[in-house]
Every structure is written in structure tokens, then in C-alpha cells.
Amino acid sequence: MTPPESASPLLRRVLGIDPGTRATGWGVVEEGEDDRPRLVAYGTLRPVAAARPAERLLAIHRGVLALLREHRPGAVALEEAFFGRNVRSAIRLAEARAVCLLAAEFEGLVVHELPPALVKKVVCGHGRASKEGVRRAVLARLDWEAGRRPPPYDASDALAGALCALARWNAAVELAGLPLGRRGRKGSRRWNATDLAALRQEEGND
């Protein structure tokens, strides 16, 4: 299937997604004129709770497609899948990730698949930050206005992923604009912890 025609994506803009079948957080950041990240928009997709699983997945897919076409990011960021003790929850999470990946592929966008620890290292400085710690770091990086209501955790996690992807992307401009990390299928890039060392080395050479 050929993706529909749309306006050119903004190359220094990233849509981060924190998938879930009950709530899918999202956040869009871009590189500002002063080379600092700038918040564009954020929110949460919440399918009807009483809907069948397939209906919720369809709602998420349509919602992500709408976000991609509205904000025209140059890339999408999602955390890598992980498996907890609850197999059912892991399956539901994988299903939500799948429809998000499908939406990005349909729009022809590169997907940055990020290990959760790497996102926390880039945004917070260490890989064991709590959800509240991640949110505080996100607000600080985006110069959040004092007194403004903070985003829900689903959205702040998505914004953290977007910030991480934007940092990696900008560090890899000389590599034909591709993010660092192992090359996956169909343009996806799977990053690992060595990317962080590469980024720090580039920063030290500036």
C-alpha cells in the first residue's frame, strides 16, 4: 500500500509515543532556533474503556496517524518492548506498539527504538530514574513555565523518548542524517548504550 501524499516532514521534529491499549501518551519536540529543544504539543490517546481490544487498537492507530499528519515529524520515537512478569500485559503492550509502528511505516518515517535505560540516561543523566524523576527532567529541558500544570506520566514518558531521539539525531548529522546504532529493517534504528558514549565523545570534541 502506498502512503498518501502529504507535506514534507520537518526533519528536526520528533513525535515520541508511550504506547498502551488504555492510554497512549504522545509528545512532539523540535530543535529551536537556539539549538535547544522546544515543546510543540503533547497529550494522551484514550480509547473507550469498554471497547473491544481490536477497537482500542484501531483507535490508537487512527490517532497516531492523525498526529503524524498534523505535526509532520521527521521521525518517531518509541521505547523498545520489554517483558515483565505479567504476560497478558506484555502482549497488550506489544499490540499497542505494533499499531504505532504500522502508522509510522505507513507515513514512511524512521522509527527510533530506544532502550528505556538509554532514554533515562540521556534525559536524566542516569538509567534508573523514576517516572517522577523523568517528568522533572523533561520539564527542565523544555523550560516549562512555573505554575503550568505538568503533563501526565504517559505524555512525559513520550516526551522523554522524543528528547532522546532528537539528541541522538542531532549528534549523527554527519552520518548522512541517520541516527546512531544498529541498522534494523526498513529504516528502523535500534540503539544501545554505546551510542551514549559516542554522543559524549562528539560533545567533548566541540
PyMOL commands that set and color helices and strands:
alter all, ss='L'
color gray80, all
select helices_A, chain A and resi 53-71+87-106+116-124+131-141+153-171+185-187+194-205
alter helices_A, ss='H'
color red, helices_A
select strands_A, chain A and resi 10-18+24-31+37-45+73-79+110-114+182-183+189-190
alter strands_A, ss='S'
color yellow, strands_A
deselect
rebuild
show_as cartoon
